[in-house]
Amino acid sequence: MKINYLWKKELGLDEIDIISNPYNKEKLEKIEKYLNFDLKLSAIDIRNNRSVILELEEIESFESMGHMCKINCIDGRLFHYPNRLKDLSYLEKYKFSMINQSTVFNLSQVKFFSVEKNARLQITSKGDNDYLVSRHYAKKVKEILS
């Protein structure tokens, strides 16, 4: 197989254009799966202090606990994450967003939201948990959800 490269500065840093014969579709799908791997996190199980690998789809929110975070999963399980909340900023491209100073929330888990007084938002997750979005983050969260 011959590979031709064409470099364009107009493309975004997260874009790759591939032009191929339809015969190569299966090969390219394998390459795409490899490039779009599901991000996983290593966390600590609270019950037995063992390391566990979690997929991002399982996580509902991260809550700050000083120098570490508590992970709330969709199914109600709890884990500890050994890093600070500010170290999770790279998760923004996976629909995780700060909603207040102590919480990062998975916005793909929003069931519905409502506007509260003082320009705050109340988010109800698919797991029927309620979260309060501070007015500092409310505008950004509304833009993402709309």
C-alpha positions as CSV (number, residue, x, y, z in Angstrom):
1,M,0.0,0.0,0.0
2,K,1.3,3.4,-1.0
3,I,0.7,6.3,1.4
4,N,0.8,9.9,0.1
5,Y,1.1,12.8,2.5
6,L,-0.4,16.3,1.8
7,W,0.2,18.9,4.5
8,K,-2.3,21.7,4.9
9,K,-2.1,24.4,7.5
10,E,-5.8,25.2,7.1
11,L,-6.8,22.0,8.8
12,G,-7.4,21.9,12.5
13,L,-4.9,20.1,14.7
14,D,-7.4,17.4,15.4
15,E,-8.3,16.8,11.7
16,I,-6.9,14.3,9.3
17,D,-8.2,14.0,5.7
18,I,-8.0,10.5,4.1
19,I,-8.8,9.9,0.4
20,S,-8.9,6.2,-0.5
21,N,-10.4,3.6,-2.8
22,P,-13.6,2.0,-1.3
23,Y,-11.7,-1.3,-1.4
24,N,-9.6,-0.1,1.6
25,K,-12.6,0.7,3.8
26,E,-12.1,-2.1,6.3
27,K,-8.4,-1.2,6.7
28,L,-9.2,2.4,7.3
29,E,-12.0,1.6,9.8
30,K,-9.4,-0.4,11.9
31,I,-7.0,2.6,11.7
32,E,-9.9,4.9,12.8
33,K,-10.7,2.7,15.8
34,Y,-7.1,2.8,16.8
35,L,-6.9,6.6,16.5
36,N,-10.2,7.2,18.3
37,F,-9.5,5.0,21.2
38,D,-11.8,5.3,24.2
39,L,-10.1,7.2,27.0
40,K,-9.8,5.3,30.2
41,L,-8.8,6.4,33.7
42,S,-7.1,4.5,36.5
43,A,-9.0,5.0,39.8
44,I,-8.9,3.5,43.2
45,D,-11.9,1.5,44.5
46,I,-13.0,2.9,47.9
47,R,-14.1,-0.5,49.2
48,N,-10.9,-2.5,48.8
49,N,-8.2,0.1,47.8
50,R,-7.5,-1.6,44.5
51,S,-6.8,0.1,41.2
52,V,-9.6,-0.1,38.6
53,I,-9.7,1.0,35.0
54,L,-12.8,3.2,34.2
55,E,-14.1,4.3,30.8
56,L,-15.3,7.9,30.5
57,E,-18.8,6.8,29.6
58,E,-19.2,5.3,33.1
59,I,-18.3,8.5,34.9
60,E,-21.0,11.0,35.9
61,S,-18.9,13.5,37.8
62,F,-15.6,14.3,39.7
63,E,-15.8,16.1,43.0
64,S,-12.8,17.7,44.7
65,M,-11.4,16.2,47.9
66,G,-8.3,18.3,48.5
67,H,-5.4,16.7,46.7
68,M,-7.5,14.0,45.1
69,C,-11.0,13.6,43.6
70,K,-14.0,11.4,44.2
71,I,-15.5,9.8,41.0
72,N,-19.2,9.3,40.9
73,C,-20.2,6.7,38.4
74,I,-23.5,6.4,36.6
75,D,-24.4,3.3,38.4
76,G,-23.7,4.8,41.8
77,R,-20.2,3.3,42.4
78,L,-17.6,5.6,44.0
79,F,-13.9,5.8,43.3
80,H,-11.0,8.0,44.2
81,Y,-8.9,9.6,41.5
82,P,-5.3,10.4,42.8
83,N,-5.0,13.8,41.0
84,R,-6.5,17.2,41.6
85,L,-9.6,18.6,39.8
86,K,-7.6,21.1,37.8
87,D,-5.6,18.2,36.2
88,L,-8.8,17.1,34.4
89,S,-9.0,20.1,32.1
90,Y,-8.0,17.8,29.1
91,L,-11.4,16.1,29.5
92,E,-13.3,19.2,28.1
93,K,-13.1,17.7,24.6
94,Y,-15.0,14.6,25.9
95,K,-18.0,16.8,27.2
96,F,-16.7,17.1,30.7
97,S,-17.0,20.6,32.1
98,M,-16.5,22.5,35.4
99,I,-19.9,23.4,36.8
100,N,-18.6,24.9,40.1
101,Q,-15.3,25.2,41.9
102,S,-15.5,21.7,43.3
103,T,-17.2,19.7,40.5
104,V,-16.5,18.5,37.0
105,F,-19.6,17.0,35.3
106,N,-20.1,14.8,32.3
107,L,-22.5,16.9,30.2
108,S,-23.5,13.9,28.1
109,Q,-25.3,12.6,31.3
110,V,-27.7,15.6,31.6
111,K,-31.4,14.6,31.7
112,F,-32.6,18.1,32.0
113,F,-31.7,21.5,33.5
114,S,-33.5,24.5,34.8
115,V,-32.6,28.0,35.6
116,E,-32.5,28.9,39.3
117,K,-32.3,32.3,41.0
118,N,-29.1,34.3,40.9
119,A,-28.3,33.1,37.4
120,R,-27.5,29.6,38.5
121,L,-28.5,26.3,36.8
122,Q,-29.9,23.1,38.4
123,I,-28.8,20.0,36.4
124,T,-30.5,16.7,36.9
125,S,-28.4,13.7,35.6
126,K,-29.7,10.6,34.0
127,G,-29.1,8.9,37.3
128,D,-31.5,11.4,39.0
129,N,-28.7,13.2,40.9
130,D,-29.0,17.0,41.2
131,Y,-26.0,19.3,40.6
132,L,-25.9,23.1,41.0
133,V,-24.0,25.1,38.3
134,S,-22.6,28.3,39.7
135,R,-23.4,31.5,37.7
136,H,-19.7,31.7,36.7
137,Y,-20.0,28.5,34.7
138,A,-23.7,28.7,33.8
139,K,-23.3,30.5,30.5
140,K,-20.7,28.1,29.2
141,V,-22.8,25.1,30.2
142,K,-25.9,26.5,28.6
143,E,-24.0,27.0,25.3
144,I,-22.8,23.4,25.3
145,L,-26.2,22.0,26.2
146,S,-28.1,24.1,23.7
